[in-house]
Amino acid sequence: MSAYLDQLHQDVVMTAVAFGMKEPQAREFAATLIDRIQTKHAGDVVYIPGPNKHRRNEYIRRLFNGVNHDMVCRKFGISKATLYRVVGQKK
């Protein structure tokens, strides 16, 4: 499996576990999903757009409590300056 597919597999497993699936079932689900994608789309060039920043920014504003800037910045991979710009924007 390529590095990209390995990362996709891990991301699917982590997401499935976050939604309450047990890890063994999450791993099987991820493998089945990737197999299905490979079967249906082998050789296709797929464009995956970047994250929806409006939705991300709304989530950041809800998550930020005024003192948890380090955690929020780590979670979203943003700087403190970006965090403060986002929370300062009109909702």
PASEBA-1860 file (N, C-alpha, C; in nm, 3 decimals):
! residues 91
1> MSAYLDQL> 0.085/-0.117/0.000/0.000/0.000/0.000/0.090/0.124/0.000 ~ 0.050/0.225/-0.072/0.130/0.348/-0.078/0.121/0.424/0.053 ~ 0.212/0.518/0.071/0.211/0.600/0.192/0.080/0.677/0.204 ~ 0.028/0.724/0.090/-0.099/0.797/0.092/-0.213/0.706/0.139 ~ -0.219/0.584/0.086/-0.325/0.492/0.126/-0.307/0.446/0.271 ~ -0.184/0.431/0.316/-0.159/0.397/0.456/-0.214/0.508/0.547 ~ -0.189/0.633/0.510/-0.238/0.746/0.589/-0.390/0.753/0.585 ~ -0.448/0.729/0.467/-0.593/0.728/0.454/-0.653/0.619/0.542
9> HQDVVMTA> -0.591/0.503/0.542/-0.638/0.391/0.625/-0.637/0.432/0.772 ~ -0.528/0.490/0.818/-0.518/0.534/0.958/-0.624/0.640/0.991 ~ -0.645/0.735/0.898/-0.744/0.839/0.921/-0.885/0.781/0.932 ~ -0.916/0.684/0.847/-1.048/0.621/0.852/-1.064/0.544/0.983 ~ -0.961/0.472/1.023/-0.967/0.397/1.150/-0.990/0.493/1.266 ~ -0.914/0.601/1.272/-0.927/0.697/1.382/-1.067/0.760/1.384 ~ -1.119/0.791/1.266/-1.252/0.852/1.258/-1.359/0.753/1.302 ~ -1.349/0.629/1.256/-1.447/0.527/1.294/-1.444/0.503/1.445
17> VAFGMKEP> -1.326/0.498/1.503/-1.313/0.480/1.648/-1.374/0.600/1.721 ~ -1.351/0.721/1.669/-1.407/0.841/1.731/-1.560/0.839/1.729 ~ -1.618/0.769/1.632/-1.763/0.756/1.623/-1.816/0.635/1.699 ~ -1.727/0.569/1.776/-1.771/0.462/1.863/-1.747/0.320/1.814 ~ -1.685/0.304/1.699/-1.658/0.170/1.648/-1.536/0.113/1.720 ~ -1.539/-0.014/1.753/-1.423/-0.079/1.815/-1.310/-0.087/1.712 ~ -1.186/-0.081/1.762/-1.071/-0.073/1.671/-1.062/-0.189/1.571 ~ -1.083/-0.315/1.610/-1.074/-0.422/1.509/-1.176/-0.404/1.395
25> QAREFAAT> -1.298/-0.365/1.430/-1.399/-0.341/1.327/-1.364/-0.217/1.245 ~ -1.307/-0.117/1.310/-1.268/0.005/1.239/-1.158/-0.025/1.136 ~ -1.063/-0.111/1.173/-0.957/-0.149/1.079/-1.015/-0.227/0.960 ~ -1.108/-0.317/0.988/-1.172/-0.393/0.880/-1.253/-0.301/0.790 ~ -1.325/-0.207/0.852/-1.403/-0.109/0.776/-1.312/-0.027/0.685 ~ -1.201/0.022/0.740/-1.107/0.104/0.663/-1.050/0.025/0.545 ~ -1.011/-0.099/0.570/-0.954/-0.182/0.463/-1.059/-0.207/0.354 ~ -1.182/-0.234/0.394/-1.289/-0.258/0.297/-1.318/-0.131/0.217
33> LIDRIQTK> -1.321/-0.017/0.283/-1.345/0.110/0.215/-1.236/0.139/0.112 ~ -1.111/0.123/0.151/-1.000/0.148/0.059/-1.003/0.050/-0.057 ~ -1.032/-0.077/-0.030/-1.044/-0.175/-0.137/-1.153/-0.135/-0.236 ~ -1.265/-0.090/-0.185/-1.376/-0.048/-0.271/-1.338/0.074/-0.356 ~ -1.270/0.170/-0.294/-1.225/0.289/-0.368/-1.127/0.248/-0.478 ~ -1.033/0.160/-0.444/-0.936/0.115/-0.544/-1.005/0.040/-0.658 ~ -1.103/-0.043/-0.626/-1.173/-0.120/-0.729/-1.252/-0.028/-0.822 ~ -1.322/0.068/-0.765/-1.409/0.156/-0.845/-1.332/0.268/-0.916
41> HAGDVVYI> -1.220/0.311/-0.859/-1.155/0.432/-0.910/-1.008/0.411/-0.944 ~ -0.965/0.288/-0.966/-0.825/0.261/-1.000/-0.785/0.341/-1.124 ~ -0.678/0.415/-1.112/-0.626/0.492/-1.224/-0.689/0.628/-1.242 ~ -0.797/0.658/-1.169/-0.860/0.789/-1.181/-0.773/0.896/-1.115 ~ -0.783/1.015/-1.165/-0.723/1.131/-1.101/-0.835/1.197/-1.023 ~ -0.816/1.210/-0.892/-0.921/1.261/-0.806/-0.874/1.391/-0.743 ~ -0.958/1.494/-0.753/-0.931/1.622/-0.688/-1.005/1.623/-0.554 ~ -0.932/1.647/-0.448/-0.993/1.657/-0.315/-0.975/1.801/-0.269
49> PGPNKHRR> -1.084/1.875/-0.261/-1.071/2.015/-0.220/-1.027/2.027/-0.075 ~ -0.970/2.140/-0.042/-0.927/2.166/0.095/-1.045/2.176/0.189 ~ -1.017/2.185/0.317/-1.126/2.190/0.416/-1.210/2.316/0.401 ~ -1.333/2.304/0.439/-1.424/2.418/0.439/-1.386/2.508/0.557 ~ -1.323/2.621/0.527/-1.272/2.706/0.634/-1.383/2.771/0.715 ~ -1.496/2.796/0.652/-1.607/2.855/0.727/-1.652/2.759/0.837 ~ -1.667/2.631/0.803/-1.708/2.530/0.900/-1.599/2.511/1.005 ~ -1.472/2.508/0.959/-1.360/2.494/1.053/-1.358/2.610/1.151
57> NEYIRRLF> -1.374/2.731/1.098/-1.369/2.850/1.183/-1.482/2.852/1.285 ~ -1.602/2.807/1.245/-1.713/2.797/1.339/-1.679/2.699/1.451 ~ -1.620/2.589/1.415/-1.582/2.489/1.513/-1.476/2.545/1.609 ~ -1.379/2.618/1.554/-1.275/2.680/1.638/-1.338/2.776/1.737 ~ -1.432/2.860/1.690/-1.496/2.956/1.779/-1.574/2.886/1.891 ~ -1.639/2.774/1.859/-1.713/2.700/1.962/-1.619/2.633/2.061 ~ -1.505/2.585/2.012/-1.412/2.510/2.096/-1.329/2.601/2.187 ~ -1.295/2.719/2.138/-1.206/2.809/2.212/-1.279/2.869/2.332
65> NGVNHDMV> -1.218/2.856/2.451/-1.282/2.908/2.572/-1.207/3.025/2.634 ~ -1.109/3.076/2.563/-1.034/3.191/2.612/-0.899/3.156/2.673 ~ -0.882/3.031/2.716/-0.756/2.992/2.777/-0.694/2.867/2.715 ~ -0.766/2.798/2.628/-0.716/2.672/2.572/-0.653/2.692/2.434 ~ -0.584/2.804/2.415/-0.529/2.834/2.283/-0.426/2.731/2.235 ~ -0.342/2.680/2.325/-0.243/2.581/2.283/-0.309/2.455/2.226 ~ -0.412/2.406/2.294/-0.481/2.286/2.249/-0.551/2.310/2.114 ~ -0.620/2.423/2.102/-0.693/2.453/1.977/-0.594/2.470/1.861
73> CRKFGISK> -0.484/2.541/1.886/-0.384/2.560/1.780/-0.325/2.427/1.735 ~ -0.294/2.340/1.829/-0.241/2.207/1.794/-0.343/2.126/1.715 ~ -0.468/2.126/1.762/-0.573/2.046/1.699/-0.593/2.086/1.553 ~ -0.586/2.215/1.522/-0.613/2.262/1.387/-0.487/2.297/1.309 ~ -0.372/2.287/1.372/-0.247/2.319/1.304/-0.237/2.465/1.264 ~ -0.280/2.552/1.354/-0.280/2.696/1.326/-0.196/2.769/1.431 ~ -0.156/2.891/1.397/-0.080/2.973/1.491/-0.177/3.046/1.584 ~ -0.123/3.102/1.692/-0.206/3.181/1.783/-0.263/3.304/1.711
81> ATLYRVVG> -0.183/3.363/1.622/-0.233/3.479/1.547/-0.355/3.440/1.464 ~ -0.350/3.324/1.400/-0.463/3.278/1.320/-0.583/3.250/1.411 ~ -0.558/3.187/1.526/-0.665/3.159/1.621/-0.736/3.289/1.659 ~ -0.660/3.390/1.697/-0.720/3.515/1.741/-0.790/3.588/1.626 ~ -0.739/3.573/1.505/-0.807/3.632/1.388/-0.942/3.564/1.367 ~ -0.944/3.430/1.378/-1.066/3.354/1.358/-1.170/3.387/1.466 ~ -1.129/3.387/1.593/-1.228/3.413/1.699/-1.272/3.558/1.699 ~ -1.195/3.646/1.639/-1.234/3.786/1.632/-1.327/3.817/1.517
89> QKK> -1.341/3.724/1.421/-1.430/3.746/1.307/-1.575/3.737/1.351 ~ -1.661/3.809/1.277/-1.805/3.801/1.304/-1.853/3.660/1.273 ~ -1.947/3.614/1.352/-2.003/3.479/1.333/-2.108/3.479/1.227
END
